[in-house]
Amino acid sequence: MRNLKFGFAISTPRSINMDVADNRLLKQLEAEVPSFKRCMNCGACSATCSARQFTDYNIRRIHSLFRMQQYQDLEKELRPCMLCGKCTLVCPRGVNLRSMIMNMKKILTDPKRKDNE
Amino acid sequence: MKTIAIIGAGPAGIEAASILAAKEETEILLFEKSASTLDNLRDKAFLFPDFSAADDLVEILEAKLNRDNIKLLSGKEVKSVTEQDGGWQLQDAEGTSYTADAVLMTTGYKVFDAHRKEELGYGIYPGVITSIDMEKKIKEGKVLNAVGDTPKKIVFLQCVGSRDEKSGNHYCSKVCCVTAVKQAIELRKLLPEVETYIFYMDLRMWGGGFEEMYRESQEKYGVRYVRGRISEAASTYDGKIQIKSEDTLVGLPLKMSADLLVLMVGMEPSEGTKMLTRQCNCADSYGFATTMNPHLRDNETAQPGLFVAGSCKRPMSLNDTLTDARSAVVKIAEYLR
């Protein structure tokens, strides 16, 4: 039964519900990388990003999703990053993006992860 | 002896009066329709960008009126301004006439009436308040939610009545962006546990020190910013306010409930500004005063001897209003020479 295909797919609705969002991972990241808070979403990081030129990888959007406490699939979304650090060099607000990415990966893959997932 | 009539004893009117009165052989008639001066400023707690107390500025401005040649006419609403034999004739609501050699209009703004944005629930849900209400709460040092508890989450919404065709106001009110940053910082100082969110379309940090305030609000005070306009607000069963928006930077719809929703209301021309600009043929499509040109003759109207300054021209911050009043003084002195 499980393999039945009806020729259409129902996409799961995805919206941000801040009332059920869990801010513990965000607080943890902000404590590790205080410069995270300074982002003003200019997109210079994604503009210079080599991975962005060839994949769907978008570090500005990942930052925004993390800030809105939407962690689903983020670990997977972070994989194309090659940690070259160009994003950190161009950021006008001095966000330490390379450290942010490393810490995001660490927090999201932690076996003792603090949220419910 | 030269007589200058100034209409409106707000910051612009008082600043201009005090400088013009320093010249000898000058008399100032300072009209104010309400019983007290500086009504808008008296509601404010702290001023951006230096967080100085508004009451201190009120005191300084009031002291500037202590001159024998400034005649403060409070409770006198000017109903008509007409040119007569090269001079000016003014009439108040009681029908008393006054003559002057030059007139300066400093009739100012009024705040946008948030009831007009019904979908945001102002006047319907007690948890929805305006930036003016919030400023008064901060001034009292006591911020509570609709049921009298300490709020945990406070949401600010920018551009209420500004940049909005539905309100009939295409313009930006200029001061709301930085006011929300200021109030969010004040709230975090007052209630360190409170979460503050600011929903914006653009953050216009145009003045000196504003961008630094914005950055500090993020870094030091943890104020959170969401790009997107709130489309509607509703009450939840437990008296909170639920809002709907789009996080346009992520591209996903967003829902959130908060203890207080603060509507950052914009500026509109005051009733006095609308009436006098229409009467003197210098009204723009909103009722603000138009000037000869925005670069070099921004305090002069098309009628020689009739000058304008401050937020009766367009939305203006307090410090720009004071500067504009001083620039009007230069033009008035030139005209009367």
HADDOCK unambig.tbl for C-alpha pairs under 7 A between the chains (distance, minus, plus):
assign (segid A and resid 15 and name CA) (segid B and resid 252 and name CA) 5.52 0.50 0.50
assign (segid A and resid 15 and name CA) (segid B and resid 253 and name CA) 5.00 0.50 0.50
assign (segid A and resid 15 and name CA) (segid B and resid 254 and name CA) 5.76 0.50 0.50
assign (segid A and resid 16 and name CA) (segid B and resid 252 and name CA) 6.59 0.50 0.50
assign (segid A and resid 16 and name CA) (segid B and resid 253 and name CA) 6.04 0.50 0.50
assign (segid A and resid 16 and name CA) (segid B and resid 254 and name CA) 4.45 0.50 0.50
assign (segid A and resid 16 and name CA) (segid B and resid 255 and name CA) 6.16 0.50 0.50
assign (segid A and resid 17 and name CA) (segid B and resid 254 and name CA) 5.86 0.50 0.50
assign (segid A and resid 17 and name CA) (segid B and resid 255 and name CA) 4.89 0.50 0.50
assign (segid A and resid 17 and name CA) (segid B and resid 256 and name CA) 6.12 0.50 0.50
assign (segid A and resid 18 and name CA) (segid B and resid 255 and name CA) 6.05 0.50 0.50
assign (segid A and resid 18 and name CA) (segid B and resid 256 and name CA) 4.94 0.50 0.50
assign (segid A and resid 19 and name CA) (segid B and resid 256 and name CA) 5.63 0.50 0.50
assign (segid A and resid 19 and name CA) (segid B and resid 257 and name CA) 6.45 0.50 0.50
assign (segid A and resid 37 and name CA) (segid B and resid 218 and name CA) 5.76 0.50 0.50
assign (segid A and resid 37 and name CA) (segid B and resid 219 and name CA) 5.59 0.50 0.50
assign (segid A and resid 38 and name CA) (segid B and resid 215 and name CA) 6.34 0.50 0.50
assign (segid A and resid 38 and name CA) (segid B and resid 218 and name CA) 5.86 0.50 0.50
assign (segid A and resid 38 and name CA) (segid B and resid 219 and name CA) 5.82 0.50 0.50
assign (segid A and resid 61 and name CA) (segid B and resid 249 and name CA) 6.96 0.50 0.50
assign (segid A and resid 61 and name CA) (segid B and resid 250 and name CA) 5.77 0.50 0.50
assign (segid A and resid 64 and name CA) (segid B and resid 250 and name CA) 6.29 0.50 0.50
assign (segid A and resid 65 and name CA) (segid B and resid 250 and name CA) 6.52 0.50 0.50
